[in-house]
Amino acid sequence: MKKLLLLCALIAFGFSEGSISTVFAESVEILSFIKFTDQKTKISESDLPDEVLTSFSESEYGDWEIIDVFQEEGDGEDMDVYYEINVNGNNEENVSLLYDANGRLVETR
């Protein structure tokens, strides 16, 4: 449904560079807005789906140290399972990466 609305917005506003970038920015915001239940379960790195592990290892954070791994469920309409990988970089920067079960990075915190 959201993709259909995004397509309609592109058609309505035309395909000028400015409107495409505005709609694209709004679509990214929509994709990263996921509500979760209060249930967050700590799991081991070996419990991650292969798709998530592959996506993580091929990402720019793939060589960072994994601190924690959690499994979360979406709330409301979105009852999908998500995986949060908390990593620490060389400059002591901590980042939380949120992946869906198919290995798609949906949010970086």
N, C-alpha and C positions, 0 to 999 in steps of 0.2 A: 504494500500500500504506500509506504514512504517513497519507494522508488518511482511509483506512478505519479505521486505528487511532485517529486523532483523533476520528472520528465515534463509534466504539465507546466511547471514553473519555467523550465528552459524554453519551451515553446512560447509561452506567454510573454516572456521578457526578451525574446530574440536571442541570437547567438553572438552578440557582441562580446568582446573580450571582458569588459567590465562586468556584465551580467553573469557570464559563466563563472568568473572567479567568485562573485558574491554567492551564487547558488551553490557552488562547490563548497565554500566555507560553511554555509548553512548545513549542507548534507553531512559534512564531517562532524559538525556539532551534534546532529541528530544521531549519527552512528555511535558516538561516544557517550551518549546519555542512556545508561543502562541502570535500572534500579535493581538492587539485590536484596535478598532476604537477610536477616541477621545471622544466618547460619554460614559460617566460614570454617571449613575443615582443613587442618594442616595435613598435608600428605608428603610423601617422599618424592624426590625427583624421578625415581624409577616408576612411580605411579602415573606420571604424565602420559597422555596419548602420544604415540609416535609422531603424529602430525605436529603437535605442539613442540615436542623436543626438536624436530627437524627445523621448524620455523624459527625457534629461538636460536639454535646453533648457527643458522645462516644469517641471523640479524646482526646489526651493528653492536649488539650487546652480548653476542655469543661467547666472547672470551672473558666476560665479566664473571665474578664469583657469585654463585647462587647462594643467597642467604636463607630464604624460606620459599616454600611452595604451598599454595592453598587452592582448594576447590570451592567454588561458590555457585549458587543457583540464582538465576534471574528471578525477579518478583513480578507478579501481575501477569500481563500478557506474555512476557518473556520468561519462560521457565527453563531456558537452556542452561547448560552447565558451562562455566567459565573457569579458567585457570589463571591464578595470579602468581607470577614469578617475581620475587624481590631480589634484586641484584645489587652488587657493589662494584663500582668501577675503580680504576687505578688512582683517581684523584679523590677517593673517599666519597664520591657522589653515589647516593642510593636512588634507585629507580624501581618502580613497580610496573610490571608489564602484564597486561590483561589479554589473554588469548581465548578465543572460542574453541570448542572441541575439535574444529577442523584445522586448527593451527593458524587462524587469521588473527593478527594483532589488532585488537579493537580499541585499546586505550593504553596510553603511557602516562603514568603519574609520577 
